[in-house]
Amino acid sequence: MGSMANGALVIADGTLIDGTGAKPRPNGAIVVHGKTIAKVHAAKPPGVDPRATTIDATGKFILPGLIDGHVHLSMYQGAPAVITSPTSAEFCTLRAAENLLPILRAGFTSVSVPGGKWFVDVTLREAISAGMLQGPRIFCAGRALTAPGGIFDNRATGDGDLPDDATGVLCRTVPDFVSETRRQCERSVDMIKIADSRWGDEQTLPLTVIAAVVNEAQKHGAKVAIHSRGSGSTRDAALAGVDWIFHADLATDADLGAVAAAGIPIMPAFAQGEIWAEHGIGVAPAMRARLKSQLATNVRAIASAKARGIKLLLGTDSGNAQVMTPGKWHGYEAAFFVKHLGYTPLEVITLQTRENAITVGLQGRLGTVEPGMIADILILDADPSEDVTVLGDPSHVRVVIKDGKPVDLSA
């Protein structure tokens, strides 16, 4: 590298995969000023300031920083084993902070966090923005809003409320959902996560509830995402105008028609089901069988969604179980899309970058290597447009740049 005399950063040579869907092409020079990509030259220009910091990408592959649209930083607190529940906000913050650098060093410069404990993820977001911690850009919800019988309703008897350290907050009425949405927005969440039943076998969130949450969140400029594996909840989420839908396993053709008409994207998060089913620690045989069956159902539904032209987004649900270690699985979903949905590696790279930018509130500003875009850039030593599994192997990461600054990749 050259010196940092004039504050500019230049990435010279290599092969550019710019995130737009364009074919890989030779890179001349990418010039970064501050946090922004200033120029992208097809050939090395004669006028590049020799004092600029220069990264030689010869023989390597340059693409936008990757985005995982479904990561839980503070939700799962199952290790170390000496820590028992309940978990304090202070412990959750320290534990979640450990997850940041492994994710960033895997080439994922942004994560969307649909739910966690306390307001830990908001705190981490602010600490990273302030330069107190190094980690991926965070776009986050607070605790998930769940009705009785919803996925985060873990009460043994159905009486009382959930504990303060639960991942979900119990809402019984429309006013409950509205007031909790308002409370979380006042604590500066980026989005509201609402959660229907675990498997989608029953609908716990009616249209009136979903619509009320969307209406209140929009008043505060917050997005709304929904855990919806069921048929009715997926249809009603589309009718209510949520920003994106997680899973949609049991969606019928009619449900998907409503989603398509509303122009709402779906993020299936296949990785969570397959990894847990195949590699789960302590997963009972009956649960493993259910996971595999549900995954197959989900693949069929999402194939139908793709055929209808519904936009699909990539998220792994990393961090929600002990086996899904942060930093390890974030590129897994891309390979799953190629293997099971017929995407090409180049198409799925565009989903993982440009299209996924919506999940961190930066659509049109992040996710491509083009002039005027935020300078999040990844350099790999292998070609992901030929073998998309490269995205899931951090050993191929050679350079990570976030907001125009190279990340220290040393352990």
Secondary structure, 3 states (H helix, E strand, C coil): CCCCCCCEEEEECCEECCCCCCCCEECCEEEEECCEEEEEECCCCCCCCCCCEEEECCCCEEEECEEECCECCCCCCCCCCCCCCCCCHHHHHHHHHCCHHHHHHCCEEEEEECCCCCCHHHHHHHHHHCCCCCCCEEEECCCEEECCCCCCCCCCCCCCCCCCCCCEEECCCHHHHHHHHHHHHHCCCCEEEEECCCCCCCCCCCHHHHHHHHHHHHHCCCEEEEEECCHHHHHHHHHHCCCEEEECCCCCHHHHHHHHHHCCCEECCHHHHHHHHHHCCCCCHHHHHHHHHHHHHHHHHHHHHHHCCCCECCCCCECCCCCCCCCCCCCHHHHHHHHHHCCCHHHHHHHHCCHHHHHHCCECCECCCCCCCECCEEEECCCCCCCHHHHHCHHHEEEEEECCEECCCCC
